[in-house]
Amino acid sequence: MSETPVKQQNTAAFYGQAVASFSVAMAATAIGIFKLHADAWVRGFLAIAVLYLVTSSFTLAKVIRDRQEGAQPAGRAYGPFEKL
């Protein structure tokens, strides 16, 4: 008997928590940079650095996910009315 890979699905609550956490972190960082007692160019530099860090983090997460999905053995795709 061959094993078919099980696709893991996140719950709506987990997705909502992840979005909320990301939003709070970005808002707190933006407020912190805005309230910082420094010249405008320093605040601008920090804002660009944060945006670069966020985009590179998303890219890294996607690359890791794609590599893990590529390493899984290809299983047979079953239709909705077929037995496993």
Secondary structure by P-SEA (a helix, b strand, c coil): ccccbbbbbbcaaaaaaaaaaaaaaaaaaaaaaaaccccaaaaaaaaaaaaaaaaaaaaaaaaaaaaaaaaccccccccccccc
